[in-house]
Amino acid sequence: MACMTRVMGFAKRGDDCVVFVDVGDKVQGAPPQAFFAVPKFPRTRNFPARAHFD
């Protein structure tokens, strides 16, 4: 099952894998802890500053 959300707190708590898609390109996929703690690419490093963590 896949779920698309803008609420990163939900993605962090409820998902097995986070896939970051920007402008139609899959940029990074990783378990939530790895995705949020150690983003690998500039687009994923800059994303948390703009995200909603409700």
Secondary structure as UniProt FT lines:
FT   HELIX           8..14
FT   STRAND          18..22
FT   TURN            23..24
FT   STRAND          25..30
FT   HELIX           32..37
FT   HELIX           42..46
FT   HELIX           47..49
//
